[in-house]
Amino acid sequence: MATIIPFVINNERHWAGPETVAQLKLIGKDVASLRDYNGQLAAEISFLLDSTMGLITIDENQSMKFLGVAAQIVAFV
């Protein structure tokens, strides 16, 4: 859609009248707006995934510390 709309607008004399061109310009703006919104949502999802992975890593490090201490205690007892 984003590539065909400018093509039709630039070649309107062959396929479309003025009303159709006006509608296509509006649709082009809508497509651009949706593309920007999609980029924003992708960035937010990426941030949430990265923060979740960070929390998992912190929890894993704390568990490994506990297991390491427990292994030391068992080894020396």
Backbone hydrogen bonds in HBPLUS format (Angstrom, degrees):
<---DONOR---> <-ACCEPTOR-->    atom                        ^
c    i                          cat <-CA-CA->   ^        H-A-AA   ^      H-
h    n   atom  resd res      DA  || num        DHA   H-A  angle D-A-AA Bond
n    s   type  num  typ     dist DA aas  dist angle  dist       angle   num
A0005-ILE N   A0001-MET O   3.14 MM   4  6.00 160.8  2.18 151.7 154.5     1
A0008-VAL N   A0004-ILE O   2.96 MM   4  6.21 160.0  2.00 155.8 160.0     2
A0009-ILE N   A0005-ILE O   2.94 MM   4  6.16 160.9  1.98 155.4 161.3     3
A0010-ASN N   A0006-PRO O   2.90 MM   4  6.03 159.1  1.94 147.1 152.3     4
A0011-ASN N   A0007-PHE O   3.08 MM   4  6.23 136.3  2.28 138.8 150.2     5
A0014-HIS N   A0011-ASN O   3.18 MM   3  5.93 158.5  2.22 120.3 125.9     6
A0016-ALA N   A0012-GLU O   2.94 MM   4  4.89 135.2  2.14 126.7 140.3     7
A0021-VAL N   A0017-GLY O   3.04 MM   4  6.31 155.0  2.10 151.1 158.7     8
A0022-ALA N   A0018-PRO O   3.00 MM   4  6.20 156.4  2.05 145.5 151.3     9
A0023-GLN N   A0019-GLU O   3.03 MM   4  6.32 157.4  2.08 147.3 153.3    10
A0024-LEU N   A0020-THR O   2.85 MM   4  6.07 154.6  1.91 147.1 154.8    11
A0025-LYS N   A0021-VAL O   2.89 MM   4  6.13 151.7  1.97 149.0 156.1    12
A0026-LEU N   A0022-ALA O   3.13 MM   4  6.39 156.1  2.19 144.3 150.2    13
A0027-ILE N   A0023-GLN O   2.89 MM   4  6.18 157.3  1.94 149.1 155.9    14
A0028-GLY N   A0024-LEU O   2.79 MM   4  5.96 151.9  1.86 145.4 153.6    15
A0029-LYS N   A0025-LYS O   3.02 MM   4  6.32 150.8  2.11 144.7 151.5    16
A0030-ASP N   A0026-LEU O   3.00 MM   4  6.31 154.0  2.07 145.3 152.8    17
A0031-VAL N   A0027-ILE O   2.86 MM   4  6.14 157.1  1.92 152.1 158.0    18
A0032-ALA N   A0028-GLY O   3.01 MM   4  6.23 159.3  2.05 146.1 151.5    19
A0033-SER N   A0029-LYS O   2.92 MM   4  6.13 156.0  1.98 146.6 153.5    20
A0034-LEU N   A0030-ASP O   2.87 MM   4  6.12 159.4  1.91 151.2 156.7    21
A0035-ARG N   A0031-VAL O   2.89 MM   4  6.09 149.4  1.99 145.7 154.5    22
A0036-ASP N   A0032-ALA O   3.03 MM   4  6.30 156.9  2.08 147.4 152.7    23
A0037-TYR N   A0033-SER O   2.97 MM   4  6.22 159.8  2.01 148.8 154.6    24
A0038-ASN N   A0034-LEU O   2.86 MM   4  5.99 154.1  1.92 144.6 151.7    25
A0039-GLY N   A0035-ARG O   3.04 MM   4  6.30 153.3  2.11 144.7 151.3    26
A0040-GLN N   A0036-ASP O   3.02 MM   4  6.34 152.6  2.10 147.2 154.6    27
A0041-LEU N   A0037-TYR O   2.95 MM   4  6.24 161.3  1.99 152.7 157.3    28
A0042-ALA N   A0038-ASN O   2.94 MM   4  6.14 157.4  1.99 148.1 154.6    29
A0043-ALA N   A0039-GLY O   3.01 MM   4  6.22 152.7  2.09 143.5 150.5    30
A0044-GLU N   A0040-GLN O   3.02 MM   4  6.31 156.1  2.07 149.0 155.4    31
A0045-ILE N   A0041-LEU O   2.92 MM   4  6.14 161.3  1.95 153.1 157.9    32
A0046-SER N   A0042-ALA O   2.94 MM   4  6.07 158.3  1.99 145.4 151.7    33
A0047-PHE N   A0043-ALA O   2.97 MM   4  6.18 155.3  2.03 145.3 151.8    34
A0048-LEU N   A0044-GLU O   2.96 MM   4  6.23 159.7  2.00 149.0 154.2    35
A0049-LEU N   A0045-ILE O   2.90 MM   4  6.14 159.7  1.94 152.5 158.0    36
A0050-ASP N   A0046-SER O   2.93 MM   4  6.11 161.4  1.96 149.3 154.6    37
A0051-SER N   A0047-PHE O   2.91 MM   4  6.11 159.8  1.95 151.1 156.6    38
A0052-THR N   A0048-LEU O   2.94 MM   4  6.07 154.1  2.01 145.0 152.2    39
A0053-MET N   A0049-LEU O   2.95 MM   4  6.18 161.6  1.99 150.0 154.7    40
A0054-GLY N   A0050-ASP O   2.98 MM   4  6.20 148.0  2.09 141.8 150.9    41
A0055-LEU N   A0051-SER O   3.01 MM   4  6.29 153.5  2.09 145.9 152.0    42
A0056-ILE N   A0052-THR O   2.97 MM   4  6.26 158.0  2.02 151.8 157.9    43
A0057-THR N   A0053-MET O   2.97 MM   4  6.15 156.1  2.03 144.6 151.1    44
A0058-ILE N   A0054-GLY O   3.02 MM   4  6.28 155.0  2.08 146.9 153.3    45
A0059-ASP N   A0055-LEU O   3.00 MM   4  6.25 163.0  2.03 150.8 154.9    46
A0060-GLU N   A0056-ILE O   2.87 MM   4  6.11 157.2  1.92 150.1 156.9    47
A0061-ASN N   A0057-THR O   2.94 MM   4  6.15 155.7  2.00 147.8 154.1    48
A0062-GLN N   A0058-ILE O   3.05 MM   4  6.32 157.8  2.10 149.7 155.2    49
A0063-SER N   A0059-ASP O   3.00 MM   4  6.25 156.7  2.05 149.0 155.3    50
A0064-MET N   A0060-GLU O   2.93 MM   4  6.14 159.4  1.97 150.0 155.7    51
A0065-LYS N   A0061-ASN O   2.97 MM   4  6.19 149.1  2.06 145.0 153.3    52
A0066-PHE N   A0062-GLN O   3.10 MM   4  6.34 160.5  2.14 145.6 150.2    53
A0067-LEU N   A0063-SER O   2.87 MM   4  6.16 163.6  1.90 153.7 158.3    54
A0068-GLY N   A0064-MET O   2.81 MM   4  5.89 150.4  1.90 142.8 151.2    55
A0069-VAL N   A0065-LYS O   2.97 MM   4  6.23 158.9  2.01 151.1 155.8    56
A0070-ALA N   A0066-PHE O   2.89 MM   4  6.11 161.2  1.92 150.2 156.2    57
A0071-ALA N   A0067-LEU O   2.85 MM   4  6.00 150.6  1.94 143.2 150.9    58
A0072-GLN N   A0068-GLY O   3.01 MM   4  6.24 151.2  2.10 142.3 149.9    59
A0073-ILE N   A0069-VAL O   2.97 MM   4  6.25 158.4  2.02 152.1 157.6    60
A0074-VAL N   A0070-ALA O   2.99 MM   4  6.19 165.1  2.01 149.1 153.1    61
A0075-ALA N   A0071-ALA O   2.88 MM   4  5.98 153.3  1.95 143.7 151.4    62
A0076-PHE N   A0072-GLN O   3.08 MM   4  6.24 149.8  2.17 146.8 153.1    63
A0077-VAL N   A0073-ILE O   3.07 MM   4  6.11 124.6  2.39 142.7 156.2    64
